[in-house]
Amino acid sequence: MTALAIAAFWCGDARAEVDCAAPVEISAPLGEVKPLERVADYQTKILKSCAREKEKEKEKTAALAIRDMVVDGEELLLMVDPDSLQTRLERAACWTCREAGPEAKESRYLKAVEELGASTGKKRPPGSNWLENAGLTHGREKQGVFVTGDLCPSKKPLDRSFLLKLEAQKAPVALSVTGAWIKHHHEDFTWLRREKAEGRLTILWVNHSFTHPYQRGLPYGETFLLTPGLDPEDEIANVERLLIANGETPSVFFRYPGLISDAAWASRLRAAHLIPLGADAWLALGERPGPGGVILVHPNGNEPAGLAVFDRLNQLGALPKPFRPLMEAP
């Protein structure tokens, strides 16, 4: 009997034993980084409509499952609210799921996946095989801005002072994180997790690839995620696995390293049901955000000039307000 058959056979008993009202909590003490291998059998290309009936309220709740996995021996689902785009982990035994039908494609979430996944960005040089800044660069409404910070691999420490300033303004931030950064910045990652857990900093985790390869001097079509020999599945899945192994929840957004992609990567993101995240203004490059724009800075220590520009514009009142959660944008 296969594992799936055994799981199906015992489904009734599993539902009776599992406390479906309790939220899923992955034990991950602050101060240590658990390996991604803790999250096994990770499936990135599922799309299921799931429902369950709450025992007390007797009301149906529904969501879309986009990942299936086993963590510490328990089968879990990464689920998305199709209206709010909020993600959460749920116990598979508590839900009844089926392949998502055509109606799911009409949800706000999947419309964003398809429409923004088809975006080719601001530039497409003639004869080149790469795209620049494809995906979400502006919110639906021309109000405020969306602050995003990239945590690419770096030998320098996290610029905590920038994030503390965001805390002081109660400004949410979407952090595009690489697996390589997490693995080499245990203390900074722990600090971020603590600030988030204790309610001081509102963080949305964005997938920024696992390795973020880059070789100076090569054409863009031969570096970043277009580096020959790269394993696309590992680049997508292993960041999510590492976050989940450490008690965090990945969002539905993915930012291309260097904002460089191609048509094949656009297809991969759509297959993984991820929304590509671009930028209206990469501050260190001299770009200025308009109302509803996505701001890009690097608080990983590699680009202090962009943080200085942010501070100056913020102090001058030159940044559109309010600072808005990224999930409001698509």
N, C-alpha and C positions, 0 to 999 in steps of 0.2 A: 504494500500500500504506500502511495506517495505521501510526502509531507503535507501537500495540499489536501489530499483525501483524508488523512488523519485529522487535520485541522477542521475540515468540514464535518467529519464524523462526531467530533467532540464539541462542535460549535454550541450546542444547547447547554452542555455542562459549563463551558467556558463563560457563557453569558451570565449564568447563574452565580458563578464564583467571583466574577470581576465587579468591582465597584465602579460602575459607569458614571456615577455622579462626581467622582473624584477627578480632579484635573491630573493630567500626566505630568509627572515631575521626574526629570532625569537627574539622578544624584550626581553632582559634580562639584565637590567642595572647592571653594575659592583657594587659589594658591598653587593648584596643580592643573596641568592640561592633559586630559584623557586622550588616548589615541583614537583616530578615526575608525580603526578596526573594530571598535566597540559597537559600531553601527554596521550590521551585516545585511546581506541580501537586499541591497539598496536598489530600488527600481525607480527610474526617473521618467519613464514614458507611459505612465498609466494616467488615465483620466476617467474617473468613476463618479457617478452621482450616488451619494450615500445619505441615508436617513436613519433616524432612530426615534423612538417614542419615549419621552421622559416619563419615568414611573409616576412621579407626583403630579406634574402638570398635565399629563396626558395630551401633550401637544407634540406634533412632529417637528423635528429640527432637521435641516438639510444642509449639505455642503458638498464641495467637490474634493475628491482625493486625488492628489497629483504625485504622491510618493508612497511607496510601500517599503517597509524595512523591519528588521528584528533588532531590538536593543535590549541587551541583558536578558535575552531569551524570550522577550515578549514582542509580538507582532504589533507594530504601530503604523499609523497612517499620518502623513502630512496633509492637512486639509486646508482649504481656502474658502472663505466666505465669498461667494461670487459677486456680492454687491459691495462689500467694504474692502476686499482684498486682504483682509486680516488672515494670517496663517496661524495654525496651532497643531499640536500633536494630539492624536486621539488613539484609543485602543481599538484595534480592528475588530475585536470580539464584540464590541458594543454597537456596531453599525451594520446595516444591511446595504450592500453596494451592488451596483450594476454599471455596465459600460455607459458612459454619458451619452445621451441622445442629442439630436439636433437642437433641442431647446437650450441646452447648456451653452451653445455657441452664441446665443443672443444675450448672455449675461455681460455685465460691465467688464468683468475680469477677462473672459475669453475674447471679447471684442478688442480689448487693449492688447492682448497677446498677438492677435492677428494683424491689427491695423498698425501698431507700432513696430511689430516684427517685419513689416513690409517697408518700413521707412528706410530710405537709402542715405539719409544724412544730408549735410550741407555741401559736401564736395564729392565728386567722383571723377578724378583726373582721366582724360581720354586715354584709352589703351591700358589702363591699370586694372589690376584684379582685386583691388581693395576699396573699402568704403570708409568714410570718416564721419564720426558722430551720428551714427544711425540710432534711432529710437526716441525715447521720451526726452524732450528738451524744454517743454512748456506745459503748464497745467491747463486744464480745460477753461478755467476762469483766469482772467488777467488781474489777479490779486496776489499780493505778497510775493514771497520767493520760497524756494525749497533748498535748504542747505544740505549739501552732500560732501562727504570727505572720503578720499581714497586712502586705504592703508595697503599700499604696495610694499613689496619686500624692501627693507631699509636697514642699514646698519646703525641708524640714529634712533633715539628714543621718541616715543609718542610726545607730541606737543600738547601736554595736558592743560597748559594755560589757555589755549584756544577753546578747548572743550569746557573748561571751567567758566569761561565767559559766556558760552552758550547756556550753561546751567543757570547762571545768574539771570539770564533773560528768559528762562524757561523755554528755550528754543529747541525743538526737536531736530535731530540730525540723522541722516541716512549714511551709515558707514559702509563703504564698499571694501570688503576685507578679502585678502588672499590667505590661502592656507599657509603659504610660506611665511607671511608676516606673523600669524598666530604662533607658529611653531618656534619662531626665534624671538618672540616678544612676550614671554609668559607673564612677566610682571605687569606690563602695560595692558595685556588682554584681561588679566585678573582685575586690574583697576577699573577698566571699562565695565566689566561684568558687575563689579560691586556698585559703581555709580548708578548703573541701570537697575539693579536689584533693589537698591535702597531708595529709588524714586527720585534721584537727583538729576539724572540725565536720561532723556527719552531717545533710545537708539533703535533704529531699524537696520537689521543686518542685510546687506546687499552682497550677492555673489560677485566676486571680482576675479575669478579663476583661481586655480590652486597654486600654480607656479608663477604666473605673470612673467613669462619669458620676454626678454628684450636684449637685443644686441645692437649697440650703437654703430652707426655707419651703414647698416643694411637697409635696403628699401623696405618701406612699410609692408609690402606684399610678402616679405620673407622673415618678418620678426613679429613680436607680440604673439597673438594667437594664431597667426599665419606661419609660424615657425614650422618648417618641415619636420615630420615625425612626431608631432604632438598628439597625445591621446585626448580627443575632445571630451569623451565621456568622463575621464578622470578629472579633467579641468572643471567640469560642471559639478559632478557628484561629490567629489572629495571635500570641497569647501563646506557643502551642506552637511556631510557626514561629520566633519570635525566640529562644526557648530553644535549639532545635535548631541554629539558625544559629550559636549561640555555644557549641556543644559540650556543652550540657546536655540532659537527657532529662526531658520532662514526665511526671508521674504520671497516674494514672487519676482523680484527684480534682479537683473544681471547687468553689470557694467563691463564693457570690453576694455581690457588694458590698452591704454593709449587712445581709447575711443576708436580703435581700428578693427574692422571686421570685413567680412565678405558675404556673398550670397549663401555659401554653404553654412556659415555660422548662423546666419539669420534663420535658416531652415532648422538647424539644431536647436536653437532657442525655442522656436515654435513647437517643435516636437517635445521639448521638455517643459512646455507651458510657462516660459519665463518672459518677462517684459524687458526689452533692452533699454538701458538707461543712458541717455546722452547728457549733454550739458548746453544750456543757453550761454553760460559765461564761465570759462576757465580763467579765473581771476589772474593767475600768474602770467597769462598770455596777453593781458591787457584788455580782455573782453569785459563788457559791463552788462549786468543782468537787467532785463526789462521786467515789467510786472508779470507775475506768473512764471518767471524763469527758474530753471534749475541751475544753482550755483555749484561749481566744482572747485574744491581746494584740497590740499594734501597735508593733513596733520601728522604725517608719518616722519616728520623731520627733514624730508627731502626738498621741501618747497616753502621756506619761510616767507618768501616774497608774496605768495598768494594770500597767506594768513594776514600779512601786514596790510595788504590792499583791503581785505575784508574788514579789518579793524578800522581802517581810515574811513571807508565808505559808511560803515555802521555808525561811527561817531559823528559823521557829518549829516546823518539822516538821509544818505543817498541810496540806501537799500530799500526797495519796496517792502512794506510791512503788511501783514504779520509774517513771521517765519512759520511755514506750514508743514504738516506731516506729508511725507512723500506719497502716501497712499491716497491722498486727496487729489493727486495730479491727473492720473489717467482718466 
